[in-house]
Amino acid sequence: MRWALILLLVTAVFAIPDASPCLAHGKPAADISRGPDVLDSGDGSLDPGDTDISDTSAISDISVADISEIAAAGGASDVGVAALDLQTGQVVSAQGDKPFYSASLSKLILAFDALRQPLSDADQDLIRRALSASDDNAMDVLWTRFDGMGAIGRVAAEAGLTGTHAPDDPSQWGEVVITANDMVRLYQHVLASPQRDAVVAALSSATATAADGFDQAFGLLGVTGAYAKQGWMFYLPSDVYLHSAGVLDDRYAVAVLTTNPTGNWTTARESINAVTSALLAKLDATAGPARP
């Protein structure tokens, strides 16, 4: 029995892909079946199939069929995608209310809450590192020092994030539950707050290589005119989480959340880049395509 257990553990270790992503310990408890694609009229109510929106926003031209096609570009990946016009408040999404584990996107939520409190220079450096280099060690300190479990609920309540909540296990900040719709509304809330400059500055200085050595130049990061928070996590037995949520051209808040079942980082990258590129094409962005 002992040798069987050892063999099982060794097999699990070598099955984990390269880099050093956050490793979670089980399958997500939060899950829902695919819901309808929706367009948001801008008044907070979601109107399925409503494409009669008169506005100069590029989002006005994205139909339900378009956003479904964008999500389908992810192939085998489970995809939640949303885009919000920061000027009009209009939202378009596919599986926008589907819950995903946050991986490192929870750093944005906690950092925003922490920035509203008195901070030392060391605290500010931790926040900068957590947002730019996605430093897990910095996040570990911030999560404990600034009441991470409570911070998620506070920010969700004030920003109207209906699908975001703290993890079941208080030690697993990567298991904060988020949705694509909530992430774009979070950006809308942050960018209207006094904390805007600190958050934007940190995200705009994001490095292509994260603190743990992971290549975080995927999705929106690496696209001209965009800044973003990235998230990645390998979830046993074979789920690869890759998320990219940010702001494009100071006009659109965008969230692309993906879970790929293959256990292959290359496949997962190709998937999220395909979805991001498809969305940028529909938004008619002047920026270049997502990096391969």
C-alpha positions as CSV (number, residue, x, y, z in Angstrom):
1,M,0.0,0.0,0.0
2,R,2.8,2.4,0.9
3,W,4.5,1.9,-2.5
4,A,1.2,2.3,-4.3
5,L,0.7,5.7,-2.5
6,I,4.2,6.8,-3.4
7,L,3.8,5.9,-7.0
8,L,0.5,7.8,-7.1
9,L,2.1,10.9,-5.7
10,V,5.1,10.8,-8.1
11,T,2.8,10.3,-11.0
12,A,0.7,13.4,-9.9
13,V,3.8,15.5,-9.6
14,F,5.2,14.7,-13.0
15,A,1.7,15.2,-14.6
16,I,1.8,18.9,-13.6
17,P,2.9,21.1,-16.6
18,D,6.0,23.4,-16.6
19,A,6.2,26.8,-15.0
20,S,5.1,27.1,-11.4
21,P,1.4,28.0,-11.4
22,C,-0.8,28.1,-8.4
23,L,-1.8,24.5,-7.6
24,A,-5.3,24.0,-6.1
25,H,-6.4,20.9,-4.3
26,G,-9.7,19.8,-5.8
27,K,-12.5,20.3,-8.3
28,P,-14.6,23.5,-8.2
29,A,-17.7,23.1,-6.1
30,A,-19.3,26.1,-7.8
31,D,-20.7,25.3,-11.2
32,I,-23.7,26.0,-13.3
33,S,-24.9,24.9,-16.8
34,R,-24.5,27.2,-19.7
35,G,-26.9,30.1,-19.5
36,P,-28.3,32.3,-22.3
37,D,-26.0,34.8,-24.0
38,V,-27.1,38.3,-23.0
39,L,-26.8,41.9,-23.9
40,D,-27.1,44.6,-21.3
41,S,-29.2,47.6,-22.0
42,G,-27.1,49.7,-19.6
43,D,-29.8,50.1,-16.9
44,G,-28.7,47.1,-15.0
45,S,-31.2,44.7,-16.4
46,L,-30.1,41.9,-18.8
47,D,-32.2,41.6,-21.9
48,P,-31.7,38.3,-23.7
49,G,-31.4,38.8,-27.5
50,D,-31.9,42.6,-27.3
51,T,-29.7,44.0,-30.1
52,D,-31.6,47.2,-30.8
53,I,-29.2,49.5,-28.9
54,S,-28.6,52.9,-30.6
55,D,-25.2,54.1,-29.7
56,T,-21.7,54.7,-31.2
57,S,-20.3,52.1,-28.9
58,A,-18.8,49.1,-30.7
59,I,-20.6,46.9,-28.2
60,S,-23.9,48.1,-29.8
61,D,-22.8,46.2,-33.0
62,I,-22.1,42.9,-31.2
63,S,-25.0,40.5,-31.5
64,V,-25.9,37.5,-29.4
65,A,-24.6,35.3,-32.3
66,D,-21.4,37.3,-32.3
67,I,-20.6,36.9,-28.6
68,S,-21.5,33.2,-28.9
69,E,-19.1,32.9,-31.7
70,I,-16.4,34.7,-29.7
71,A,-16.8,32.2,-26.8
72,A,-16.8,29.3,-29.2
73,A,-13.3,30.3,-30.3
74,G,-12.1,28.8,-27.1
75,G,-12.6,25.3,-28.4
76,A,-12.6,22.7,-25.7
77,S,-12.2,25.4,-23.0
78,D,-15.1,26.4,-20.7
79,V,-15.3,30.2,-21.4
80,G,-16.9,33.1,-19.7
81,V,-16.5,36.4,-21.6
82,A,-17.8,39.9,-21.0
83,A,-17.2,43.4,-22.3
84,L,-18.5,46.6,-20.8
85,D,-18.5,50.1,-22.3
86,L,-17.2,52.4,-19.6
87,Q,-18.9,55.4,-21.1
88,T,-22.4,53.9,-21.7
89,G,-22.5,51.1,-19.2
90,Q,-23.6,48.6,-21.9
91,V,-22.5,45.0,-21.5
92,V,-22.3,42.1,-23.8
93,S,-21.4,38.6,-22.5
94,A,-21.5,34.9,-23.1
95,Q,-21.7,32.8,-19.9
96,G,-21.1,36.0,-18.1
97,D,-22.7,34.8,-14.9
98,K,-20.9,31.4,-14.9
99,P,-18.8,31.0,-11.8
100,F,-15.0,30.4,-12.1
101,Y,-12.3,30.1,-9.5
102,S,-10.4,33.4,-9.6
103,A,-6.8,32.2,-9.5
104,S,-4.9,35.5,-9.2
105,L,-7.8,37.8,-10.2
106,S,-8.7,37.8,-6.5
107,K,-5.6,40.0,-6.0
108,L,-7.3,42.9,-7.8
109,I,-10.3,42.6,-5.4
110,L,-8.2,42.5,-2.3
111,A,-5.8,45.2,-3.5
112,F,-8.7,47.6,-4.1
113,D,-10.1,47.1,-0.6
114,A,-6.7,47.4,1.0
115,L,-5.9,50.7,-0.9
116,R,-8.8,52.3,1.0
117,Q,-7.0,51.8,4.3
118,P,-3.9,53.5,5.9
119,L,-0.9,51.9,4.3
120,S,2.8,51.8,5.0
121,D,5.3,52.0,2.2
122,A,5.9,48.3,2.6
123,D,2.1,47.6,2.2
124,Q,2.0,49.7,-1.0
125,D,4.9,47.8,-2.3
126,L,3.1,44.5,-1.6
127,I,0.1,45.7,-3.5
128,R,2.2,46.8,-6.5
129,R,3.9,43.5,-6.6
130,A,0.7,41.5,-6.3
131,L,-0.9,43.4,-9.2
132,S,2.1,43.8,-11.6
133,A,4.2,40.7,-11.1
134,S,1.2,38.7,-9.7
135,D,3.4,37.9,-6.7
136,D,1.8,35.1,-4.7
137,N,4.1,35.7,-1.6
138,A,2.9,39.3,-1.5
139,M,-0.7,38.2,-1.8
140,D,-0.3,35.7,1.1
141,V,0.8,38.6,3.3
142,L,-2.0,40.9,2.1
143,W,-4.7,38.3,2.4
144,T,-3.9,37.9,6.1
145,R,-3.0,41.5,6.9
146,F,-6.0,43.0,5.3
147,D,-8.8,40.5,6.0
148,G,-9.0,38.8,2.6
149,M,-12.1,36.9,3.4
150,G,-14.0,40.0,4.5
151,A,-12.5,42.1,1.7
152,I,-14.1,39.9,-1.0
153,G,-17.6,40.4,0.6
154,R,-17.2,44.1,1.1
155,V,-16.1,44.9,-2.4
156,A,-18.8,42.6,-3.9
157,A,-21.5,44.3,-1.9
158,E,-20.6,47.8,-2.8
159,A,-19.8,47.1,-6.4
160,G,-22.9,45.0,-7.0
161,L,-21.1,41.9,-7.8
162,T,-23.7,39.2,-7.7
163,G,-21.6,36.1,-8.4
164,T,-18.5,36.9,-6.4
165,H,-17.9,35.4,-3.0
166,A,-15.1,34.4,-0.7
167,P,-13.6,30.8,-0.9
168,D,-15.0,28.0,1.3
169,D,-11.4,27.4,2.5
170,P,-10.1,30.7,4.0
171,S,-6.5,29.7,3.1
172,Q,-7.2,29.4,-0.6
173,W,-7.4,32.9,-2.1
174,G,-7.2,31.4,-5.6
175,E,-10.6,29.8,-4.9
176,V,-12.5,33.1,-4.6
177,V,-15.5,32.6,-6.9
178,I,-15.9,35.2,-9.7
179,T,-17.8,35.7,-13.0
180,A,-16.9,37.6,-16.2
181,N,-19.8,40.0,-15.7
182,D,-18.6,40.7,-12.2
183,M,-15.1,41.4,-13.3
184,V,-16.0,44.1,-15.8
185,R,-18.3,45.7,-13.3
186,L,-15.5,45.6,-10.8
187,Y,-13.3,47.6,-13.2
188,Q,-16.2,50.0,-13.7
189,H,-16.3,50.5,-9.9
190,V,-12.6,50.8,-9.4
191,L,-12.1,53.3,-12.2
192,A,-14.7,55.6,-10.7
193,S,-13.0,55.5,-7.3
194,P,-10.2,57.4,-5.6
195,Q,-8.1,54.2,-5.9
196,R,-8.1,54.3,-9.6
197,D,-4.6,55.8,-10.2
198,A,-2.9,53.4,-7.9
199,V,-4.6,50.3,-9.5
200,V,-4.0,51.5,-13.1
201,A,-0.4,52.3,-12.4
202,A,0.3,48.9,-10.9
203,L,-1.5,47.0,-13.7
204,S,0.1,49.1,-16.4
205,S,3.5,48.1,-15.1
206,A,2.7,44.4,-15.3
207,T,5.8,42.3,-16.3
208,A,5.7,39.7,-19.1
209,T,7.2,37.3,-16.6
210,A,5.5,36.9,-13.3
211,A,7.2,36.7,-9.9
212,D,7.0,32.9,-10.0
213,G,8.5,32.7,-13.5
214,F,5.2,32.2,-15.4
215,D,4.8,33.8,-18.8
216,Q,1.8,36.0,-18.2
217,A,1.8,37.6,-21.7
218,F,-1.5,36.1,-22.8
219,G,-5.0,37.4,-23.4
220,L,-5.1,41.2,-22.9
221,L,-1.5,41.5,-21.6
222,G,0.7,42.3,-24.6
223,V,-2.2,44.0,-26.5
224,T,-1.4,47.7,-27.3
225,G,-3.6,50.1,-25.4
226,A,-4.6,47.6,-22.7
227,Y,-3.7,46.8,-19.1
228,A,-4.9,43.8,-17.3
229,K,-4.7,41.4,-14.3
230,Q,-3.9,37.9,-15.3
231,G,-4.7,34.7,-13.5
232,W,-3.5,31.1,-13.9
233,M,-3.9,27.9,-11.9
234,F,-3.5,24.2,-12.4
235,Y,-6.4,22.4,-10.8
236,L,-6.1,18.6,-10.1
237,P,-6.6,16.4,-11.9
238,S,-6.2,18.3,-15.3
239,D,-8.0,21.7,-15.4
240,V,-5.9,24.6,-16.5
241,Y,-7.3,28.0,-15.5
242,L,-6.2,31.0,-17.5
243,H,-7.9,34.4,-17.0
244,S,-7.4,37.9,-18.4
245,A,-9.4,40.9,-17.2
246,G,-8.6,44.5,-17.9
247,V,-9.3,47.7,-19.8
248,L,-8.8,48.4,-23.5
249,D,-8.3,51.9,-24.9
250,D,-9.7,53.4,-21.7
251,R,-13.1,52.6,-23.1
252,Y,-13.9,48.9,-22.6
253,A,-13.6,46.7,-19.5
254,V,-13.0,43.2,-20.7
255,A,-12.9,39.8,-18.9
256,V,-12.0,36.5,-20.5
257,L,-12.2,33.6,-18.1
258,T,-11.3,30.1,-19.2
259,T,-10.9,26.6,-17.9
260,N,-9.2,24.1,-20.2
261,P,-9.6,20.3,-19.4
262,T,-6.5,19.1,-21.2
263,G,-3.9,19.8,-18.6
264,N,-1.8,21.5,-21.3
265,W,-0.6,25.1,-20.9
266,T,0.0,25.6,-24.6
267,T,-3.5,24.5,-25.5
268,A,-4.9,26.7,-22.8
269,R,-3.0,29.7,-24.0
270,E,-4.1,29.2,-27.6
271,S,-7.7,29.0,-26.4
272,I,-7.7,32.2,-24.3
273,N,-5.8,34.1,-27.0
274,A,-8.3,33.0,-29.7
275,V,-11.2,34.2,-27.6
276,T,-9.5,37.5,-26.8
277,S,-8.5,38.1,-30.4
278,A,-12.1,37.3,-31.6
279,L,-13.5,39.8,-29.1
280,L,-11.0,42.5,-30.0
281,A,-11.9,42.1,-33.7
282,K,-15.6,42.6,-32.9
283,L,-14.7,45.7,-30.8
284,D,-12.7,46.9,-33.9
285,A,-9.8,47.7,-31.6
286,T,-6.8,49.5,-33.1
287,A,-4.6,47.3,-30.9
288,G,-2.8,44.3,-32.3
289,P,-3.9,40.7,-31.6
290,A,-3.2,38.9,-28.4
291,R,0.2,37.3,-28.2
292,P,0.5,33.6,-29.1
